[in-house]
Amino acid sequence: MLTTETKRIAPPKRLMYGPGPAMVETRAYEAMAQPIVGIFDPYFLEIMKEIQAGLRQAFGTENEKTFMIPGGGSGAMEAAIANFVLPGSKVAIFAAGHFADRITLMAQRQRANVARLERPWGETFSETDAREFIKQERPDVVTFVQAETSTGAYQSGRNITAVAREHGALVIADCVTSLGAMPVELDAIGIDVAFSCSQKGLSCPAGLSPISISPTAWEFLLKRPELPYTWYLDLAIMAKYFEAPHVYHHTPSAPLYYAMHQGLAAIEEEGLRNRWERHRRAGEQLITGVQKLGFEPLVKNPADRIWHLTTLKPPVGLDEVQLRQALLTRYGIEIAGALGQLAGKVVRIGTMGPLASEDSVTFLLDALAACI
Ligand SMILES: Cc1ncc(COP(=O)(O)O)c(C=O)c1O
């Protein structure tokens, strides 16, 4: 029997209310069916340039070195760590979730000297935390997760970056879940290296991940005493593809570029701030509604919550696995369970992109009410 016996695929249409992959913009889907062109085709290079400009807007940066890693969010995370964390250097990690733990593992593989400030999952870090930790550790690099998808906590990073700068440390931020749906604001906040993904706030399929690097960090990279151990993710080589004369480094996926172009066009048309506001309102509506159904937000302080990714403890006696199964089979709705220490204890609900609307949240609340 051939694995392609059915000759075509017909995936079910799901409503993606999870932490990502989130719902894809219709125009991004349509763009992916457009013809493939060569990787140096003038048309393709124009699309590339426009994506970079759109990403600068979404990131809130003037960084010239803003481009797309051919890979998922973890690929972009690895690029950031492998290029800016030198073997033997000190990395201070603000750790209160699964993705900070992933950064830790990557930094350890770079043979860095890792220091972690830990907080219970669902909490964020204060300026006092940052001051004491950074003063004590005197790190070369400071990293934090702006929107910790495993816990639902948002931390702009303002508390951390000012202190890191005073100590001359580079700041790397995981903006995988914040980009396109919440303030990222690299330049205003003072983040040197930020990485993200395509499948959450940008409403695109996974597989192409934005990264942005400040002039200070770029200078650091060019002065590294030895080359990064990775060739594919060596940002100094990769960057040459994104700027004239466009030197070949890898073969990018044209459909993913087309999709990202359209995802960013949709953001530009709506206006970034309007889009943030839409996500904020949808998140608030969701929290109010689920609390009436007996769910309890994991992140206690409303100001610390990711607007478009809500973590909830289910009412006592409710089996979260059964709930997720019921939503999927009865309504085609996907929500997610949790990772690591929160697995089985919370559910994660995303209201991103096309689903960050009053109607979509109301529909989800009705479905939840019917399934509990
Ligand atoms: C905060 C954060 N960082 C990193 C990642 C890794 O991204 P990916 O799954 O695309 O590799 C994720 C994915 O959910 C994430 O939420």
The ligand as an SDF file (V2000), in Angstrom:
LIG
                    3D

 16 16  0  0  0  0  0  0  0  0999 V2000
    8.0100   31.4920   24.3090 C   0  0  0  0  0  0  0  0  0  0  0  0
    8.3880   30.4490   23.2980 C   0  0  0  0  0  0  0  0  0  0  0  0
    9.6690   30.3140   22.9480 N   0  0  0  0  0  0  0  0  0  0  0  0
   10.0580   29.4040   22.0540 C   0  0  0  0  0  0  0  0  0  0  0  0
    9.1570   28.5550   21.4370 C   0  0  0  0  0  0  0  0  0  0  0  0
    9.6150   27.5440   20.4510 C   0  0  0  0  0  0  0  0  0  0  0  0
    9.0380   27.7630   19.1970 O   0  0  0  0  0  0  0  0  0  0  0  0
    8.8560   26.5660   18.1580 P   0  0  0  0  0  0  0  0  0  0  0  0
    7.8780   25.6140   18.7340 O   0  0  0  0  0  0  0  0  0  0  0  0
    8.3700   27.2660   16.9180 O   0  0  0  0  0  0  0  0  0  0  0  0
   10.2000   25.9510   17.9660 O   0  0  0  0  0  0  0  0  0  0  0  0
    7.8070   28.6530   21.7820 C   0  0  0  0  0  0  0  0  0  0  0  0
    6.8070   27.7550   21.1800 C   0  0  0  0  0  0  0  0  0  0  0  0
    5.6860   27.6520   21.6360 O   0  0  0  0  0  0  0  0  0  0  0  0
    7.4260   29.6260   22.7260 C   0  0  0  0  0  0  0  0  0  0  0  0
    6.1310   29.7530   23.0630 O   0  0  0  0  0  0  0  0  0  0  0  0
  1  2  1  0
  2  3  1  0
  2 15  2  0
  3  4  2  0
  4  5  1  0
  5  6  1  0
  5 12  2  0
  6  7  1  0
  7  8  1  0
  8  9  2  0
  8 10  1  0
  8 11  1  0
 12 13  1  0
 12 15  1  0
 13 14  2  0
 15 16  1  0
M  END
$$$$
